[in-house]
Amino acid sequence: MGLKNLLRILIILFEGWLEIYGTNVNQFNMEASYCNMGENITGKEGAALPGYSLLQAHVFMSPGLTDMRGHFGKQGQRLPPLLCDLDPSSHNVLSWIQEQLKISIRAHVQHGRSHPEFQKYIPNFNLNCSTQDLSMVGFEQLAGIGQHLRRAYLDRIAHKALKAWHSSVYLESVISRPAFHSVLGLVQGLLPMQQTHKLKIRTATYNFCNTHEMNLSTCVCEELFQTAPFISQALNTGRYAFKHSSPDKGAIESFYNISLQTEVSTLQLVKLILQYKCANVSVNCDSSICSIFKENNIGVVLNLAKQHTERFLENPIYPNVAKLSTYPYLQRMVSRASRIQNQSMFVTMGNQHFLHYLVTSLGVHSHSILPLASRLVIEIYKKNDGKLLGSPLFFKVLMNGKDVTPDIPECLPHHRQTSLCSLHILVSMVTHTREHYLARCSR
């Protein structure tokens, strides 16, 4: 074998190793990429377009920074808890802001008109978080996103149809602790304090049948009910849907020579890492799981999680499940966009996988691992042609503040001309999905 051929083989092997184990996580800012907090909350939402008026903003979100330790059994119990109340040792501007946030949330819970099913998830603000509690950092995170959306839509003079009033906002959430806590945090930044306690938080009209937290017997689609265990297994234990493969945590166990005491996916391991990275909490413990938190090891977990998630998203079964799961929401959104509404902003807080379903259904690009508290916004515009009724309607899709409308193939020609897309195209997409939904779910 010649020296050139040997070098070529070594390069190929090295590139393969990089693909699996990645580069050192310090080569990029993990917090900036995935935490979605503070100064990193930016975006092009609400940008004024000459010749067009913004009529509605439809915001779809996933939960924020919650405590994941309970998913990792006894090893998780050895990890340091997150703070779900004020740090007793801290007396600064940040603690004052957190105190005001807590007071506002309690006022909303006391005086708000939220659905009774959320009562069991009212935050108790214990010092140490319990499993799936939104931490104080998580509440700050969602309040910051709420403030960003308020500045983008409700406070802009250019958007006359959107006002910072409780009567202008329609808010709903799936019935789960992370989602309800996240909505409570979002509201604190979205509306003035005197308005938040008047806002009703409704339960999401349709359950997510492939989510293990939900009550599966209430699902409206029989096919989703049947596939729920497989999808849940793939997303939450690392096993691939409809395949007899080992959990992807096996790669972590072999690489670090540790034993995880419960069946988890590398995606959950990434979220466990993020809960400490985003809260700026150092991890020092005597459990073998702590080796994952070393700076030179985090990149390996992240890359393995990306690979597993990407392979799952590429499974031909997944687009079918995504379309069936999100059709009722897209159908309702199109219906609202086509007629005058009392509200102008509609917010839906889903579970951690909902936005992946949405971007798959819409055909827009997204990363395999979404940041915490991610948001997808669909803006509805009308052309200013002087007509009271019958003006052409358009839409724009933004993923975490980035305009992804051109990713929809049918929209590309329109977007080049106006940076918008005709609502007829979205209606056509939803109509096609409706035929698929009725064929699969109305048996």
Secondary structure, 3 states (H helix, E strand, C coil): CCHHHHHHHHHHHHHHHHHHHCCCHHHCCHHHHHCCCHHHCCCCCCCCCCCEEEEEEEEEECCCCECCHHHHHHHHHCCCCCECCCCCCCCCHHHHHHHHHHHHHHHHHHHCCCCHHHHHHCCCCCCECCCCCECHHHHHHHHHHHHHHHHHHHCCCCCCCCCCCHHHEEEEECCCHHHHHHHHHHHHHHCCHHHHCCCCEEECCCCCCCCCCCCHHHCCCHHHHHHHHHHHHHHHHCCCCCCCCCCCHHHHHHHHCCCCCCCCCHHHHHHHHHHHHCCCCCCCCCCHHHHHHCHHHHHHHHHHHHHHHHHHHCCCHHHHHHHHHHHHHHHHHHHHHCCCCCCCEEEEECCCCHHHHHHHHHCCCCCCCCCCCCEEEEEEEEECCCCCCCCCEEEEEEECCEECHHHCHHHHHHHHHHCCEEHHHHHHHHHHHHHHHHHHHCC
